[in-house]
Amino acid sequence: MEVVGRLDARGRLTIPKEIREEARLGDLVRIRLEGGRVVIEPLEARPIRRARFKVTSLDLPRVRRELTELAEDLAGSG
């Protein structure tokens, strides 16, 4: 199956329902660049774990980095 899509001004693309269903894409996908091609793969939903953390610094780049690392850990991609 092949369709032509258009990216909107924010870089978003709508994947047609038929393709989402055939590829079994759900709410969570992994997107990567492979040899100049964009590859989108389904990820299985996992139970959400709660995380507690305490902000001990007003160093915003550090806080952002730590939150990104935490999110990646929770998503299983880091």
MOJOZI-V373237 format. One record per pair of residues at least 12 apart in sequence whose ideal C-beta (glycine too) atoms are under 10 Angstrom apart, sorted by the first residue. I is the first residue (numbers start at 1). J is the second residue. Records with the same first field share a line. If there is no record, write none. Layout:
I: J  J
//
This chain:
1: 16  18  19  22  23
2: 19
3: 15  16  18  19
5: 19
13: 38  40
15: 29  40
19: 40
20: 40  42
23: 40  41  42
24: 41  42  44
25: 40  41  42  43
26: 42  43  44  45
27: 42  43  45
28: 42  43  44  45  46  75
29: 41  42  43
30: 42  43  75  77
43: 75  76  77
46: 74  75  76
48: 74
49: 73  74
50: 74
51: 67  70  71  73  74
53: 66  67  70
55: 67
//
